[in-house]
Amino acid sequence: MFDKTILINKVINALQDNGYETFVTHGSFDIVARQDRLILIKTLMNIDSLEESHAMDLKAVSYFLSAHPFIVSIKNNREHLNDETVYSRFDVPVVTPKLMRVMLEDDELVVSHSSKGRHTQEINTFTLKEKRKELGYTLQVLAKQIGISKKAMYEIEKKRVNPQRENAHALERLLGTELALPYEMKFEEPTYIRPKTVFQKIVSREFARLGIDNSTVRSAPFEIIGRESFSIITNLSTTPSEIKKEIEEVRGLANVFSSKTVLISKRYVRTCVEGIPVVSEQELSELQSSKELSEIIDERTY
């Protein structure tokens, strides 16, 4: 029986076969993969079970790490997903395990996109415009030839919308040229999640004061992620002993992320817990710059 464990293993095998270092975690993403780029992957048997909060976490972490987020899934509530289509849930790309492997192996892969039941194709609009003019087509005539409005053709040529897949194919046949662009992994737009607790709000505000752009994270082994001249993953606790069970995971993630990691504690107890530097809330409030925080983290890391 195909289950999530098998799905995760298929994705990991595809990544490792293509030279990626992988790390398995839990929460809003299950797999971290690093090679020449960083990829964060959430795996789900049924994409319709994705929670919006997990998608937002995935987007926020990806933004702060300059990573590429993906959801790898098998089906939705109606049918199995197509191996040649990139779907979208909460603006996160969704692919099948087979398509994930092909993407890693082929930088020139052409796929269609599906969102809210609409299948589209990303095309080279510069080539479209040049070829249209070369063959003497006006926007109105070209639009009529493929059965869409002049306004729709204008929006396509201005790259404001992608054409439906069948219209992209019709344009290629009519103009006698290839227009489809290969799939490109994109970076996330800025994504921020509001603090859920007072302590998260305090630490997030202190990071911002130090010049560290940051966001809280709802479902991950860490609670705040930030970036300035360095990326940082942060856990919060009343006492450091509260997160001992997550320390190994946090250390592993920091290594794959190439990030600094720090535990912000309500009460100053120790300067380090099993290799993770500890900074008290009071100590954080007395710092004047992100450089000072970075130096303390480096001093207390072993």
N, C-alpha and C positions, 0 to 999 in steps of 0.2 A: 504493500500500500504506500502510495506517495504521500509523505507528510512533510512538515516544516523542517525536520532534521535533514531529510534527504534534499530538500530545496536549498537549505543553507550550504550543505556539502557540495552540491552542484555548482553553486555560485563561487564558493571558495576554490574549487578545482579549476574553474575557468580563469579566475584571477591569478592563481599561482602558476597555471600553465603559461600565462602571459607575463610572468616575471614580477607579479605584485607581492609585496609583503602584506599579510593579512592578520587581523586581530578580531576575535569574536567577543562581542559585548552584549548588552541587553538594553531595552528601553525603546527610545524613539528611533534607534538604528541598531542593527545586529552585527554588521560587518564593517570594519574600517580597512581600506586597502590603499597602500602607498607604493608608487613607483615614480614615474616622472610627474604624476599628478595624484591628488588625494581624492578618494571616492568613498562616500558614506552610503551604505545600503540598508534599507529596511526590507525584510522578506515577509511575505504574506501569501498564504494559499489562495485567499479570496480578497481581491483588492477592495471590495466594497466593505470590508471589515476595518479599513483604515480609519483611525480616529483623527479628527482635525488637529487635536493637541499634539499628537505625535508628528504629524506633517509639519506643523509650525516649529516644533523643536528641531526637526531634521533640517529645515530651511535656515533656522537661526544659527545652528552649529556650523552648517556648511558655509554660510556667509562669513562668519568670523574666522574660519579656517581656510577660506578660499578653496573649498572642496566642491566636488560635484555630487549632488544628492540623487539617489535612484531608489525606486521601489521595484523589487523583483517579485512578480506574482504569476499565478497560473491561470486564474479565471476571475470573472465577476459573478454576480448573481444570475446572469442569463446564459453565459457561454464561456468557453475557453478563449483566452486572449490570443491574438494573431502574432505569429513570430516575426512579422515584417512591419509591425506598427508600434510606434511609441505612443502610449496613452498618457493621460494626465489626471492626477487627483490632487486637489488643493494646490495646483501649479507645480507639482513635483512629477518628473517624468517616471512613467511606469513601463517596464519591459518584461518579457518572459525570460527565463534563464537561458534559453537558446539564443535569443536576440542579444542578451548581455554578452555572451561569449563572442558572437559575431562582431559586435561593436568593438570589443577589445582587440580583435584580430584584424579588422578592416577599417582603416581611417577614411576610406572613400565610400563607405556604406550609405546607400540611399534608402530612406524609410519614409513611410507616411505617418502622419500625426492624427491622433483621435482625441477629441475633447468634446464632451457633452453630445456624443453621437455624430459629430461632424468630422469627416476624414479630409485632411488637407495635406498639401505638399509644399515644402519650402522651396522656392525657386530663385534663380539668378535674375533679378528684375532688370539689371543693367543689360544683360544679353537679350532679354525680352524686348526692351525698348529699342535697342539698336537694330535687332532683327525686324521688328515691326516697321521701323522707318525705312530700312533697306528694301523691304518688300512693298512699301507704299501703302501700308494699312493705317487708317485712322483708328483711334480708340473705338469709335462707334462701329466701324465696319468689323474690326477684329472681335469686338464683344458680340456682335450679331452672329458672326461665324461660329462661335462656340456656345451661343445660347445664354449669354448673361447680359446684364444691363451695362450701359456705358459707364455709369457711376461705379459699378462693381469692378469693371476693367481698370478704371482709373485708380481705385483703391489698391488693386493688386500691383499695378505698375509702380505705384508710390511706396510699395512695401508696407502698407498699413495693415493689410490682411494677406494671409496666404490663400491661394486658390484651392477649391475643392480638388481632390485627387483626380477625378475624371476630367475636370477642366484643365488641370496642369498637363495631363496627357494629351488632351485635344490641342492645346497650344503648341506642344512639341511637334505633333503631327502636322499642324497647319503651317508652322514656321520652319519646319524641317531642321530643328536643332534641339539639343539637349538643354533643358532648363533646370532640372531637379538638382538641388544642392545636397552634398553628403551631410550626414548627421554630425552635428558638432555639440560636444558636451559644453554646457553653459554654466556660468557661475550664478549664484543666487543674488537677488536684489537684497538690499538691507532689510533684515527681519529682526524685530525686537519683541520680546515677551514680557509682559508686566510681572513684577515681583509678586509672589503669592503670600509671603510672610513679611513681617516687620524687619526681621534680621536680613532677609534678602534685599529689601528696599534700602536699608542702611548701607550694606556693603556695596551694592550697585551704585548708590549715590557717591560713596567714597571713591570707588574706582573712577567714576566720571570726573570727580574733582581732580584726580591725579592725571587725567587726560587719557584714561583707558576706556575706549568705546566698549560697551558690554551689554549683555542680555542675560536674564535668568533663563534657566532651562527646567522644564517641568518633569521630564522623564528620561533621565540619564544617570550615570554614576556620579555626576558632578552637578552643581546647582547654578553656577554662573560661568559664562565663557566671555572672554574679552580679548581685545587686540589693540596694541599701540605699536611700538617698535618690535614687540614680541607678542605671541599669542599666549593666553593664560587660561587654564581651567581651574576652577575653584570649588571647594566644598566648604560647607558651613556646619558648625556644630557648637553645642554648649560646651562640650569637652571633646578632645580629640579621640577618646576611646569609642565614641559613638560611631565612627566611620571605619573602624579597623577592618571590618569585613569587606569593605570596598576598596581598601588601599591598593591591593595588588592590581585590581582592574583599572583604577585611576592611574597608577604608574605605567601600566601597559599602554593605556590610551595616550598619555603624555608622550611616551616614547614614539609611538606611531605618528602622532600629531606634530612631533617636534616642538612641543609646547612646554612652557613652564607650568608647574602645578603648585598650588598652595592651599593650605587649610586655614580658614579664618575662624578663630575660636572666640566665643563670648568671654571666656576667662582664660587668662594666660596660664598655661600649665607647663608646657614643654616647648622647646624651639623646633623640635622635629619628632615625627611619629613614623617609624619604620621607613625612613627615607623621604617622607613628605614634610616640607618645611611648614611650620606653624607660625602664624602672625595673629596676635590678639586684636580684638576690635579696637581697643584703646590705642595700641601701637599703630594700627592702620590710620586712625584719625590724626595721628601726629606726623605722618609722612607728608612731604611737600611735593613729591614728583613720582612719576612711574619709574624713573631711574632708581630712586631710593628703594622702592618696593622690589624691583628686579635684583638689586644688589643683595638685599636681605634674603630673597629666595635662593640666590646662588650660594650665599654663605651657609645657609642652613640645609642645603640639599646634599645628600651623600648617596 
